[in-house]
Amino acid sequence: MKFIKNNINTVLFTVMSFLSVILLILVFNIGSAPAQNFSTGYEEQPFGEYLAGRHALVNNDYGAAAEYYLQALALDPENIPLNQFALSVLITGGRFDEAAKISKRLIDSGEETNTSNLLVFFENVKNGNYEDALGEIDGLSDTGIINLVRPFFKTWILAKQGKFDEAEEMIAALDPESTFNFFNYYQSGLIYEFMGNIEKAEELYAKSLNEKGLLNIRAVEAYGHILRVQNKKQQAIDVYSQYLIDASANERLKKALADTEKDIKPEDYIATIEEGYAEIFYAMSTILMQDNVKRVASNFLQYALYFKEDFPLVNFLLAQIFESDKYYSGAVNELDKIGNNSPLYFQSKIQRAWLLDDMDQSEEALTALKKLKAEYQDSRDVMNSIAEFYRTHERYSEAILEYDEIVNNINQETERDWVLYYTRGIVLDQEKLWDRAEKDFRKALELRPEQPMVLNYLAYSWVDRGINYDEAKGMLE
């Protein structure tokens, strides 16, 4: 595995240091220990597996860490601290079958944790054991973020059981002064939609968007969807258009807007209790990521996937977290789960190619980008990615050809195209094609006057060449 190759010396040093301690213990005790017991037990202890797991975890290789901890547990299955520690690692790695076994082992031994209780509760919900699940809710953690969402665990079960009056009582009991109301209203809207009360769902989605706090694009989607269900086409178009002003790159909103304009009938937004639970954990993950609480957010995203396996938004966010942790193989694995029926498919494929480049698989990355270009022949994003690939790998002549193709395919220039001309100008300069480069820099300034990066590059280039001193001085000033 990559992390072992890259850090073999560190691993060997750690293991040798550990073994040295063991050896000293043996030496000091050899005089009093019976000869036949000299080697008993040490070869069967999970020292190596535990150390390898810790090392993998330090390097954010959650898949490898999970494997090593499972190997360690196979050698020492009754080790309670090892079970408790491994549980969280397995969840981050998405290994719920093994995590569930550990949770039951901890509960049976009287050493349960908040996480083990939560997983057993999840299993009962997923298997339809709702009465057992209801009995377990009060035993779940009453601190932290789980305490904030516990009321919805119960409300969803009541709604599933058809106990609509009780579910509505739970929703009505929520604190109207809560700073979490943008989340509470959205979740309540989902439950009302699940129960078939479309008008109430619409009201709550709208209230969610009017609350101060994190704007969850899912609430925008839900509100637009409920308007479409009620044939309020223009209102839905207005909602999508309004939020696309600040979220212009959001592919899901763009698709929803396009579908609305074409009168395409929307699919069910929330159809099962499992989808409801998945929405809880996806929403909480986006909130956690506002404060960069990545490890907890990762586990919550895995909880979401436990309840809803086909959830591209979760895969994409999890891939972003893994990428930031340099767990590239895990990020690639998440992106590979996003199918071509998802609005995130195109973006995921571009991101996957860059991940391959980060993993020192440059040719594979380029091949992936070229394949995507064949699939999306008119996509400027793909052409720009290929040009950037060549540029970052200092393959400037090939980069110029790609940038030229982008420029030749522009139908109408906009202010944002200054970046294209600026970047191509730098590449042309690297290839000693100064006359062309200078024209591109001037074109960039025509589109975005007084852009500081362009002014700086062009002015110093003139100074270095001993030309246009007065103009250069004006730019620098």
C-alpha positions as CSV (number, residue, x, y, z in Angstrom):
1,M,0.0,0.0,0.0
2,K,1.1,3.5,-0.8
3,F,1.4,4.8,2.8
4,I,3.6,1.8,3.8
5,K,5.9,2.5,0.8
6,N,6.1,6.2,1.6
7,N,6.7,5.8,5.3
8,I,8.5,2.4,5.6
9,N,11.3,3.8,7.7
10,T,8.9,5.4,10.2
11,V,7.0,2.1,10.5
12,L,10.2,0.1,11.1
13,F,11.5,2.6,13.6
14,T,8.2,2.5,15.6
15,V,7.9,-1.3,15.4
16,M,11.6,-1.8,16.4
17,S,11.2,0.6,19.3
18,F,8.1,-1.3,20.5
19,L,9.9,-4.6,20.1
20,S,12.9,-3.3,22.0
21,V,10.6,-2.6,25.0
22,I,9.2,-6.1,24.8
23,L,12.8,-7.5,24.6
24,L,13.8,-5.6,27.7
25,I,10.9,-6.9,29.6
26,L,11.8,-10.4,28.7
27,V,15.4,-9.9,29.6
28,F,14.6,-8.5,33.0
29,N,12.2,-11.4,33.7
30,I,14.1,-14.3,32.2
31,G,15.8,-15.2,35.5
32,S,12.5,-15.7,37.3
33,A,10.3,-17.0,34.5
34,P,10.2,-20.7,33.7
35,A,12.1,-21.6,30.6
36,Q,9.1,-23.2,28.9
37,N,7.1,-20.0,29.1
38,F,9.7,-17.7,27.4
39,S,7.8,-17.3,24.1
40,T,4.3,-17.8,25.3
41,G,1.7,-15.4,23.9
42,Y,3.8,-12.7,22.3
43,E,3.6,-14.1,18.8
44,E,-0.2,-14.2,19.1
45,Q,-0.6,-10.6,20.3
46,P,-1.8,-7.9,17.9
47,F,1.2,-5.6,18.4
48,G,2.1,-5.3,14.7
49,E,-1.4,-5.0,13.4
50,Y,-2.3,-2.4,16.0
51,L,0.8,-0.3,15.2
52,A,0.1,-0.6,11.5
53,G,-3.5,0.5,12.1
54,R,-2.4,3.5,14.2
55,H,0.1,4.5,11.5
56,A,-2.5,4.2,8.8
57,L,-4.9,6.3,10.9
58,V,-2.3,9.0,11.5
59,N,-1.9,9.1,7.7
60,N,-5.7,9.2,7.2
61,D,-5.8,5.9,5.3
62,Y,-9.0,4.8,6.8
63,G,-9.4,1.8,4.6
64,A,-6.1,0.3,5.6
65,A,-6.6,1.3,9.2
66,A,-9.9,-0.6,9.3
67,E,-8.2,-3.7,7.8
68,Y,-5.4,-3.7,10.4
69,Y,-7.8,-3.2,13.3
70,L,-9.9,-6.1,12.1
71,Q,-6.7,-8.2,12.0
72,A,-5.8,-7.1,15.5
73,L,-9.3,-7.9,16.8
74,A,-9.1,-11.4,15.2
75,L,-6.0,-12.0,17.5
76,D,-7.5,-10.4,20.6
77,P,-11.3,-10.2,20.2
78,E,-12.0,-9.7,23.9
79,N,-9.8,-6.6,24.2
80,I,-12.5,-4.0,25.1
81,P,-10.4,-0.8,24.5
82,L,-9.4,-2.2,21.1
83,N,-13.0,-2.9,20.2
84,Q,-14.1,0.5,21.3
85,F,-11.3,2.2,19.3
86,A,-11.8,0.0,16.2
87,L,-15.5,0.8,16.1
88,S,-15.1,4.5,15.2
89,V,-12.4,3.6,12.6
90,L,-14.7,1.0,10.9
91,I,-17.5,3.6,10.7
92,T,-15.2,6.1,9.0
93,G,-14.2,3.4,6.6
94,G,-17.8,2.5,5.9
95,R,-17.5,-1.0,7.3
96,F,-20.9,-1.3,9.0
97,D,-21.2,-5.1,9.0
98,E,-18.1,-5.4,11.1
99,A,-19.0,-2.3,13.2
100,A,-22.4,-3.8,14.0
101,K,-20.7,-7.0,15.3
102,I,-18.4,-5.0,17.5
103,S,-21.3,-2.9,18.8
104,K,-23.2,-6.1,19.9
105,R,-20.0,-7.5,21.5
106,L,-19.5,-4.3,23.5
107,I,-23.2,-4.2,24.6
108,D,-23.1,-7.9,25.6
109,S,-20.0,-7.4,27.7
110,G,-21.5,-4.4,29.5
111,E,-19.0,-2.0,27.9
112,E,-21.3,-0.3,25.4
113,T,-20.5,3.2,24.2
114,N,-22.7,6.0,22.7
115,T,-21.6,4.8,19.2
116,S,-22.3,1.1,19.8
117,N,-25.8,1.9,21.1
118,L,-26.4,4.2,18.1
119,L,-25.5,1.4,15.6
120,V,-27.8,-1.1,17.3
121,F,-30.6,1.5,17.1
122,F,-29.8,2.1,13.5
123,E,-30.0,-1.6,12.7
124,N,-33.4,-1.9,14.4
125,V,-34.7,1.0,12.4
126,K,-33.4,-0.4,9.1
127,N,-34.8,-3.8,9.8
128,G,-38.2,-2.4,10.7
129,N,-38.0,-3.3,14.4
130,Y,-39.6,0.0,15.3
131,E,-40.9,-0.8,18.8
132,D,-37.4,-2.0,19.8
133,A,-35.9,1.2,18.3
134,L,-38.4,3.4,20.1
135,G,-37.3,1.8,23.4
136,E,-33.7,2.5,22.6
137,I,-34.0,6.2,21.8
138,D,-33.9,7.4,25.4
139,G,-30.7,5.5,26.0
140,L,-28.8,7.3,23.2
141,S,-26.4,10.1,23.9
142,D,-28.0,13.1,25.5
143,T,-25.0,15.4,24.7
144,G,-23.6,16.8,21.6
145,I,-25.1,16.8,18.2
146,I,-27.0,13.5,18.5
147,N,-29.1,15.2,21.3
148,L,-30.2,17.8,18.8
149,V,-31.5,15.3,16.3
150,R,-32.9,12.7,18.7
151,P,-36.5,14.1,18.5
152,F,-36.5,13.4,14.7
153,F,-35.4,9.8,15.3
154,K,-38.7,9.2,17.2
155,T,-40.8,11.5,14.9
156,W,-39.8,9.6,11.8
157,I,-40.7,6.2,13.4
158,L,-44.1,7.6,14.6
159,A,-44.8,8.8,11.0
160,K,-43.8,5.5,9.6
161,Q,-46.1,3.7,12.0
162,G,-49.0,6.0,10.9
163,K,-49.2,7.7,14.3
164,F,-49.5,11.1,12.6
165,D,-51.0,12.9,15.6
166,E,-48.1,11.9,17.8
167,A,-45.6,12.8,15.2
168,E,-47.2,16.3,14.9
169,E,-47.1,16.7,18.7
170,M,-43.3,15.9,18.6
171,I,-42.8,18.6,15.9
172,A,-45.0,21.1,17.8
173,A,-42.9,20.6,20.9
174,L,-39.7,21.8,19.2
175,D,-38.3,25.0,20.7
176,P,-39.5,27.9,18.5
177,E,-36.6,30.0,19.7
178,S,-34.0,27.5,18.7
179,T,-31.0,28.7,16.7
180,F,-31.3,25.3,14.9
181,N,-34.7,26.1,13.4
182,F,-33.4,26.2,9.8
183,F,-32.7,22.5,10.4
184,N,-35.8,21.8,12.4
185,Y,-38.1,23.3,9.9
186,Y,-36.5,21.5,7.0
187,Q,-36.7,18.1,8.7
188,S,-40.3,18.7,9.9
189,G,-41.2,19.6,6.3
190,L,-39.8,16.3,5.1
191,I,-41.9,14.4,7.7
192,Y,-45.0,16.3,6.7
193,E,-44.4,15.5,3.0
194,F,-43.8,11.9,3.9
195,M,-47.2,11.9,5.8
196,G,-48.9,13.4,2.7
197,N,-49.5,16.9,4.1
198,I,-48.1,18.8,1.2
199,E,-49.4,22.3,2.2
200,K,-47.8,22.0,5.6
201,A,-44.5,20.7,4.1
202,E,-44.4,23.7,1.8
203,E,-44.9,26.1,4.7
204,L,-42.1,24.5,6.7
205,Y,-39.6,24.5,3.8
206,A,-40.3,28.2,3.2
207,K,-39.7,28.9,6.9
208,S,-36.5,27.0,6.8
209,L,-35.2,29.2,4.0
210,N,-36.2,32.3,5.9
211,E,-34.3,31.3,9.1
212,K,-30.9,32.6,9.9
213,G,-28.2,30.0,9.8
214,L,-26.6,27.7,7.3
215,L,-28.4,27.6,4.0
216,N,-28.8,24.0,3.1
217,I,-29.3,23.7,-0.7
218,R,-31.4,20.6,0.0
219,A,-34.0,22.8,1.5
220,V,-34.1,24.9,-1.7
221,E,-34.5,21.7,-3.7
222,A,-37.3,20.4,-1.4
223,Y,-39.1,23.7,-1.6
224,G,-38.9,23.9,-5.4
225,H,-40.0,20.3,-5.6
226,I,-43.1,20.8,-3.4
227,L,-44.1,23.7,-5.6
228,R,-43.8,21.6,-8.7
229,V,-45.9,18.9,-7.1
230,Q,-48.6,21.4,-6.7
231,N,-48.2,22.7,-10.3
232,K,-46.8,26.0,-9.1
233,K,-44.4,26.1,-12.0
234,Q,-43.5,29.8,-12.1
235,Q,-43.0,29.9,-8.3
236,A,-40.6,27.0,-8.6
237,I,-38.7,28.6,-11.4
238,D,-38.4,31.8,-9.3
239,V,-37.0,29.8,-6.3
240,Y,-34.4,28.0,-8.3
241,S,-33.4,31.1,-10.2
242,Q,-33.1,33.1,-7.1
243,Y,-30.7,30.7,-5.4
244,L,-28.7,30.0,-8.5
245,I,-27.6,33.6,-8.4
246,D,-25.3,32.7,-5.4
247,A,-24.9,29.0,-6.3
248,S,-24.4,29.3,-10.0
249,A,-22.3,26.1,-10.1
250,N,-24.8,23.9,-8.4
251,E,-25.7,21.2,-11.0
252,R,-28.7,19.9,-9.1
253,L,-30.4,23.3,-9.0
254,K,-29.6,23.8,-12.6
255,K,-31.1,20.5,-13.5
256,A,-34.2,21.1,-11.4
257,L,-34.7,24.5,-13.1
258,A,-34.3,22.9,-16.6
259,D,-36.7,20.1,-15.7
260,T,-39.3,22.6,-14.4
261,E,-39.1,24.7,-17.5
262,K,-39.7,21.5,-19.6
263,D,-42.6,20.4,-17.4
264,I,-40.9,17.2,-16.5
265,K,-42.8,15.5,-13.7
266,P,-40.7,15.4,-10.5
267,E,-39.9,12.1,-8.7
268,D,-40.8,11.6,-5.0
269,Y,-38.5,13.7,-2.9
270,I,-38.9,11.7,0.3
271,A,-40.4,8.2,0.1
272,T,-39.1,6.2,3.0
273,I,-38.1,6.5,6.7
274,E,-34.6,5.4,5.6
275,E,-34.4,8.4,3.3
276,G,-35.5,10.6,6.2
277,Y,-32.7,9.4,8.4
278,A,-30.2,9.8,5.6
279,E,-31.3,13.4,5.2
280,I,-30.8,14.0,8.9
281,F,-27.1,12.9,8.8
282,Y,-26.4,14.6,5.5
283,A,-27.7,17.9,6.8
284,M,-25.8,17.6,10.0
285,S,-22.6,16.8,8.1
286,T,-22.9,20.0,6.1
287,I,-23.3,21.9,9.3
288,L,-20.3,20.3,10.9
289,M,-18.1,21.0,7.9
290,Q,-18.8,24.8,8.4
291,D,-16.4,24.4,11.3
292,N,-14.2,21.8,9.6
293,V,-15.2,19.0,12.0
294,K,-14.2,16.5,9.4
295,R,-13.9,13.3,11.4
296,V,-17.4,13.5,12.9
297,A,-18.8,14.7,9.6
298,S,-17.3,11.7,7.8
299,N,-19.0,9.3,10.2
300,F,-22.3,11.1,9.8
301,L,-22.0,10.9,6.1
302,Q,-21.3,7.1,6.4
303,Y,-24.5,6.9,8.6
304,A,-26.4,8.6,5.7
305,L,-25.1,6.0,3.3
306,Y,-26.0,3.2,5.7
307,F,-29.6,4.3,5.3
308,K,-29.5,5.4,1.7
309,E,-26.9,3.7,-0.4
310,D,-27.6,5.7,-3.6
311,F,-26.9,9.3,-2.3
312,P,-24.4,11.1,-4.7
313,L,-24.4,14.3,-2.6
314,V,-23.0,12.3,0.3
315,N,-20.4,10.5,-1.9
316,F,-19.3,13.8,-3.3
317,L,-18.9,15.5,0.1
318,L,-17.2,12.5,1.6
319,A,-14.8,12.4,-1.4
320,Q,-14.0,16.1,-0.7
321,I,-13.2,15.3,3.0
322,F,-11.1,12.3,2.0
323,E,-9.2,14.4,-0.5
324,S,-8.5,17.1,2.0
325,D,-7.1,14.3,4.3
326,K,-4.9,13.1,1.4
327,Y,-6.8,9.8,1.5
328,Y,-7.0,9.8,-2.3
329,S,-7.9,6.1,-2.9
330,G,-10.9,6.6,-0.6
331,A,-12.0,9.7,-2.4
332,V,-11.7,8.0,-5.8
333,N,-13.8,5.1,-4.4
334,E,-16.6,7.5,-3.4
335,L,-16.6,9.3,-6.7
336,D,-16.8,6.0,-8.5
337,K,-20.2,5.4,-6.8
338,I,-21.7,8.4,-8.6
339,G,-23.6,7.2,-11.7
340,N,-24.1,9.0,-15.0
341,N,-27.8,9.6,-14.0
342,S,-26.7,12.1,-11.3
343,P,-26.2,15.8,-12.0
344,L,-22.9,15.4,-10.1
345,Y,-21.5,12.8,-12.5
346,F,-19.6,15.2,-14.8
347,Q,-18.1,17.1,-11.9
348,S,-17.2,13.9,-10.1
349,K,-15.3,12.6,-13.2
350,I,-13.2,15.8,-13.5
351,Q,-12.4,15.6,-9.8
352,R,-11.5,11.9,-10.1
353,A,-9.0,12.7,-12.8
354,W,-7.3,15.3,-10.6
355,L,-7.2,12.8,-7.7
356,L,-5.4,10.3,-10.0
357,D,-2.9,13.1,-10.7
358,D,-2.4,13.6,-6.9
359,M,-1.8,9.9,-6.6
360,D,1.1,10.2,-9.1
361,Q,-0.9,8.5,-11.8
362,S,-0.5,11.3,-14.3
363,E,-1.0,9.4,-17.5
364,E,-4.1,7.7,-16.1
365,A,-5.4,11.2,-15.1
366,L,-4.8,12.6,-18.6
367,T,-6.5,9.5,-20.2
368,A,-9.5,10.0,-18.0
369,L,-9.8,13.7,-19.0
370,K,-9.5,12.9,-22.7
371,K,-12.1,10.2,-22.3
372,L,-14.4,12.8,-20.7
373,K,-13.6,15.2,-23.5
374,A,-14.8,12.6,-26.1
375,E,-18.0,12.2,-24.0
376,Y,-18.6,16.0,-23.6
377,Q,-17.1,17.4,-26.8
378,D,-18.2,21.0,-26.3
379,S,-17.4,21.2,-22.6
380,R,-15.1,24.1,-21.8
381,D,-14.6,22.7,-18.3
382,V,-13.0,19.6,-19.7
383,M,-10.8,21.4,-22.2
384,N,-9.7,23.8,-19.4
385,S,-8.9,20.9,-17.2
386,I,-6.7,19.3,-19.9
387,A,-5.0,22.6,-20.5
388,E,-4.4,23.0,-16.8
389,F,-3.0,19.5,-16.6
390,Y,-0.5,20.2,-19.3
391,R,0.4,23.6,-17.7
392,T,1.0,22.2,-14.2
393,H,3.1,19.4,-15.8
394,E,5.1,22.1,-17.7
395,R,4.0,20.6,-21.0
396,Y,3.5,24.1,-22.3
397,S,3.3,23.5,-26.1
398,E,0.4,21.0,-25.5
399,A,-1.2,23.4,-23.1
400,I,-1.2,26.2,-25.7
401,L,-3.1,23.9,-28.2
402,E,-5.8,23.3,-25.6
403,Y,-6.1,27.0,-24.6
404,D,-6.3,27.9,-28.3
405,E,-9.2,25.4,-28.7
406,I,-11.0,27.0,-25.8
407,V,-10.6,30.5,-27.2
408,N,-11.7,29.4,-30.7
409,N,-14.9,28.0,-29.2
410,I,-15.9,31.1,-27.3
411,N,-19.2,32.4,-28.7
412,Q,-19.4,35.5,-26.6
413,E,-16.7,36.7,-24.3
414,T,-17.5,37.7,-20.8
415,E,-15.6,39.4,-18.0
416,R,-14.6,36.1,-16.4
417,D,-12.7,35.1,-19.6
418,W,-9.8,37.3,-18.4
419,V,-8.5,34.3,-16.5
420,L,-8.3,32.3,-19.7
421,Y,-6.2,34.9,-21.5
422,Y,-4.1,35.6,-18.5
423,T,-3.3,31.9,-18.1
424,R,-2.6,31.3,-21.8
425,G,-0.4,34.4,-21.7
426,I,1.7,32.8,-19.0
427,V,2.1,29.6,-20.9
428,L,3.0,31.5,-24.1
429,D,5.6,33.4,-22.1
430,Q,7.1,30.1,-20.9
431,E,7.4,29.0,-24.5
432,K,9.2,32.2,-25.4
433,L,6.3,33.4,-27.5
434,W,6.2,36.9,-26.0
435,D,4.4,38.7,-28.8
436,R,1.4,36.4,-28.4
437,A,1.6,36.4,-24.6
438,E,1.6,40.3,-24.5
439,K,-1.6,40.4,-26.6
440,D,-3.3,37.9,-24.2
441,F,-2.3,40.0,-21.2
442,R,-3.7,43.1,-22.8
443,K,-6.9,41.2,-23.7
444,A,-7.2,40.1,-20.1
445,L,-7.0,43.7,-19.0
446,E,-9.5,44.7,-21.6
447,L,-12.0,42.3,-20.0
448,R,-11.0,43.0,-16.4
449,P,-9.3,46.5,-16.2
450,E,-6.9,46.9,-13.4
451,Q,-6.8,43.2,-12.5
452,P,-3.8,43.2,-10.1
453,M,-2.3,39.8,-11.1
454,V,-2.3,40.7,-14.8
455,L,-1.0,44.2,-14.1
456,N,1.8,42.7,-12.0
457,Y,2.8,40.1,-14.5
458,L,2.7,42.3,-17.6
459,A,4.5,45.3,-15.9
460,Y,7.4,43.2,-14.6
461,S,7.7,41.4,-17.9
462,W,8.1,44.8,-19.6
463,V,10.7,45.9,-17.0
464,D,12.6,42.7,-17.5
465,R,12.7,43.3,-21.2
466,G,13.6,47.0,-20.8
467,I,10.5,48.3,-22.6
468,N,7.4,50.3,-21.8
469,Y,8.8,51.7,-18.5
470,D,6.3,54.5,-18.1
471,E,3.3,52.2,-18.7
472,A,4.8,49.5,-16.5
473,K,5.4,52.1,-13.7
474,G,1.8,53.2,-13.9
475,M,0.6,49.6,-13.7
476,L,2.7,48.8,-10.7
477,E,1.6,52.0,-8.9
